[in-house]
Amino acid sequence: MFRSSFVRSCARALFVAALIGPAAAQRASAQAAPGISATDRTRIREAYRLASQLGDRVWPNWHSAPFAILLVTPDFEYLVGHPNPSPDFTPIANDTLVGHPVLYRKRMLPVQMQATFPAVNGVNTVVIGPAELTADKNSTRWVLTVLHEHFHQFVYSQPGYFDAVTRLGLAHGDQSGMWMLNYPFPYDSARVQLVFTAMTHALLDALAQTDRPALDAKSAAFRRAMTAFRQSVPAESATYFDFQLWQEGVARYTEIAIGELAAKAYTPSAEFSALPDFKSYASVAAEIRRSVLDDLGSMSLAKLKRVVVYSTGAADALLLDKVRPSWKNEFLTRRFRLPDSP
């Protein structure tokens, strides 16, 4: 099995890289002195600092995960925190960042990437472009995306993880990892769409409750709606969808969880706060939470297809925080399906 990112378009990105590589190399040859910009250095420092100070409070033992980053800029790719770089990387003399040497190579990958996969010497690496060139657009959102990807590194590093994924039997011979994106889930079924919409609306209704009896009743209604959704598709398709909620949805939830914790228990570095595009963690976490809730009330399974798992899984995790706060204790041991509430 090719141990790919199980995230956004890694194999497709590598194909695109083969097409753009020569042009990137030609541009790179004109640049005399490679080096990470001051702004990107500040962002990377902030991501490591936030993970170090708060990571284990969101996910116990998160600090044990490898944290290699490949920053993809228009001319070069910069590698930080990698335990065993491949020989195509060159160290930048006398340059370290977050306690690690900085290495570079000519660009091979798209600058828009936000993914985690074994990009360098078989080690799962966060591959990401500068904030301005990705969907994030601002530094604080970029840092939370890096921690989303670092959460994937945490999950992938668990003993037996890849063998357990193989045993799900969802790949059907695909060794590229692209089945994660292309699995033939019945998104276009009118019946499945109706049941999905009923399920997401029930989830939104449950999250809106503040009174405990009402919360318990609405949570139970959501679980019944989730069961109906699972029963509306073939058993293997239900397994695939649960896996995606567990993996990608919880990564999106992690952005909210660490952003909201940072708003209460963390002070950004002075250099990070001074960036022109800085936003508070409170405001960015609120934006992500609001986007998740807005999605529950409006998203179309037919149009968004697999992308619905991000908000649906994140919202399910937010509900579990309210009704079953200990759910994280079994997240890594009872894999590939979020626990039902009591």
Helices and strands as residue ranges (DSSP letters): H 10-28, H 38-58, G 62-64, E 69-72, E 76-80, E 90-97, E 100-106, E 114-120, E 123-128, G 131-133, H 139-156, H 161-167, H 179-182, H 190-207, H 212-231, H 235-244, I 245-249, H 250-265, H 270-273, H 281-298, H 301-304, G 305-307, H 308-323, G 325-330
